[in-house]
Amino acid sequence: MDLVNWSTGCSWAPFSTDGNPSEIEFPCLKKLYIANSVPVLPELIMCTSLTYLVVRAPTSLDTMLGLIHRLPRLTSLGLWKLTLDEIQADISVPAPGEGCVVEPLDTQLKVVSINVNQDQPSWEMVVPVTKYLLLRIPTLARLNADHAPEKPIMDFVQQYSEWYPHLTHINFSLNDSDDPFKNRGSGTVAGPWRGPTH
């Protein structure tokens, strides 16, 4: 296994040269960067103290949920290539009103940064997936979602904040364009109650 930048407590995740992921087992590791294009398998990550994870490899929503479940101490998660096709999880969001309860994920996540994988576009799923994650992560303080259009997300926050008050405390970096996929990178910080962006 080849690890770099070990002295800072950060690691580029080791993978075997045959293209198959290797087990990553460092119980005291706090930060992990997975830089390879090898598919990420949550069951191979044995870093029980991990608080910061960045994955540059394509990652499905189901794998993202598996990582959150497997790494309960995670406070910051960055996914550079989130794929939104062939989603197995039930990402339905209940209508607002009495009983519109979604079970929260058991997590300490404060910051989530996601970019949609442009190689496998499923643009119509960006808004429902973003809404689903907002409801299920009550600890969230900041969402960076470059491909999520600002207006439908902020409308959703205002509509659901009565039943999910944590939504009012989230700072957002979203895309203010009518077509976020043409103008990638033109994100703005938005929120019903604007706060610091750092």
C-alpha positions in Angstrom: 0.0 0.0 0.0 1.3 3.4 -0.9 0.4 6.3 1.5 1.5 9.8 1.1 1.3 12.9 3.3 1.1 10.6 6.3 2.8 13.1 8.7 -0.2 15.5 8.5 -2.7 12.8 9.3 -4.0 12.7 5.8 -3.7 9.8 3.4 -4.2 9.1 -0.3 -6.1 5.9 -0.1 -4.2 2.8 -1.1 -5.5 0.6 -3.8 -3.9 -2.4 -5.4 -2.4 -2.0 -8.9 -4.8 -4.6 -10.4 -7.7 -2.1 -10.2 -9.4 -3.7 -7.1 -9.8 -1.7 -3.9 -7.8 -2.8 -0.9 -8.9 -2.7 2.7 -8.1 0.6 4.5 -7.6 -0.2 8.1 -6.2 2.6 10.3 -8.4 3.0 13.4 -6.8 6.3 14.5 -6.8 8.0 11.1 -8.7 11.3 11.1 -8.6 12.4 7.5 -8.7 10.4 4.3 -8.5 11.3 0.6 -9.4 8.6 -1.9 -7.9 9.8 -5.1 -8.1 6.8 -7.4 -10.8 6.0 -10.0 -11.4 2.6 -8.3 -15.0 2.2 -7.0 -15.2 2.9 -3.3 -16.6 0.1 -1.1 -17.7 1.3 2.4 -17.1 -2.2 3.9 -13.4 -1.9 3.1 -12.9 1.3 5.1 -12.0 0.4 8.7 -11.1 3.9 10.0 -13.4 4.1 13.0 -12.0 7.6 14.0 -12.4 9.2 10.6 -13.8 12.7 10.7 -12.9 14.0 7.2 -13.3 12.1 3.9 -12.9 13.3 0.4 -13.6 10.8 -2.5 -12.5 11.8 -6.0 -13.6 8.5 -7.5 -17.2 8.1 -8.9 -19.5 7.3 -6.0 -23.1 6.3 -6.1 -25.7 7.8 -3.7 -26.1 4.3 -2.1 -22.3 4.2 -1.5 -22.5 7.7 0.0 -25.2 6.5 2.4 -23.1 3.4 3.2 -20.1 5.6 4.0 -22.2 7.8 6.3 -23.5 4.7 8.1 -20.1 3.1 8.4 -18.3 6.2 9.6 -20.5 7.7 12.4 -17.8 10.2 13.5 -17.5 11.8 10.1 -18.0 15.6 10.2 -17.0 16.5 6.7 -17.7 14.6 3.5 -16.7 15.6 0.0 -17.7 13.6 -3.1 -16.2 14.9 -6.4 -18.2 12.6 -8.7 -21.6 11.7 -7.2 -23.5 9.4 -9.6 -27.2 9.6 -9.5 -28.3 6.7 -11.7 -29.5 3.3 -10.5 -30.3 4.6 -7.0 -31.5 1.8 -4.8 -32.3 3.8 -1.7 -35.8 5.2 -1.2 -35.3 8.9 -1.6 -38.9 9.9 -1.5 -39.7 13.0 0.5 -43.1 13.2 2.3 -45.4 16.1 1.6 -45.2 18.9 4.1 -47.6 18.7 7.0 -48.3 16.7 10.1 -46.5 13.4 10.0 -44.0 14.3 7.3 -41.2 12.6 9.2 -38.0 11.1 7.6 -35.8 9.1 9.8 -32.5 10.9 10.4 -29.2 9.3 9.6 -27.0 8.4 12.6 -24.2 10.9 11.8 -22.3 13.9 13.0 -21.9 15.4 9.6 -21.6 19.2 9.5 -20.3 19.8 6.0 -21.2 18.0 2.8 -19.7 19.0 -0.5 -21.0 17.2 -3.7 -20.5 17.5 -7.4 -22.4 15.4 -9.8 -20.4 13.1 -12.1 -20.6 14.7 -15.5 -19.7 11.4 -17.2 -23.0 9.8 -16.1 -25.5 12.7 -16.0 -28.8 12.2 -14.3 -29.7 15.8 -13.9 -33.3 15.3 -13.0 -32.3 13.5 -9.8 -30.2 16.4 -8.4 -33.0 18.3 -6.7 -34.8 15.3 -5.2 -31.5 13.8 -3.9 -30.5 17.2 -2.4 -33.9 17.5 -0.6 -33.6 13.9 0.7 -30.1 14.6 2.1 -31.2 17.8 3.7 -34.0 16.1 5.6 -31.9 13.1 6.7 -28.8 15.0 8.0 -30.1 17.1 10.9 -26.5 17.9 12.0 -25.7 19.6 8.7 -24.3 23.2 8.9 -23.2 23.7 5.4 -24.1 22.2 2.0 -21.9 22.8 -1.0 -23.7 21.5 -4.1 -22.5 23.1 -7.3 -25.1 21.4 -9.5 -28.1 22.0 -7.3 -30.2 25.0 -8.5 -30.7 27.5 -5.8 -34.4 28.4 -6.2 -36.1 25.0 -5.8 -33.8 24.1 -2.9 -34.4 27.4 -1.1 -38.2 27.1 -1.7 -38.0 23.6 -0.2 -36.2 24.9 2.9 -38.8 27.5 3.5 -41.6 25.1 3.0 -40.2 22.3 5.3 -38.5 24.3 8.0 -41.6 24.2 10.3 -41.2 20.4 10.6 -37.4 20.3 10.1 -36.1 23.4 12.0 -32.4 22.4 11.4 -32.9 23.5 7.8 -32.9 27.1 8.9 -29.3 26.8 10.3 -27.7 25.5 7.1 -25.5 27.7 5.0 -25.7 26.8 1.3 -23.5 27.1 -1.7 -25.7 26.4 -4.6 -26.0 27.3 -8.3 -28.0 30.5 -9.1 -28.2 29.7 -12.8 -31.4 28.5 -14.6 -29.2 25.7 -16.0 -26.6 24.7 -13.4 -25.0 22.2 -15.7 -24.1 24.8 -18.4 -22.7 27.3 -15.9 -20.8 25.0 -13.5 -18.9 26.9 -10.9 -21.2 29.9 -10.7 -22.5 28.9 -7.3 -23.6 31.4 -4.7 -24.1 31.2 -1.0 -27.8 31.2 -0.3 -30.1 30.5 2.6 -33.3 31.8 4.2 -31.0 33.1 7.0 -27.6 33.9 5.5 -24.6 33.2 7.7 -20.9 33.0 7.4 -19.6 30.9 4.5 -16.6 29.5 6.3 
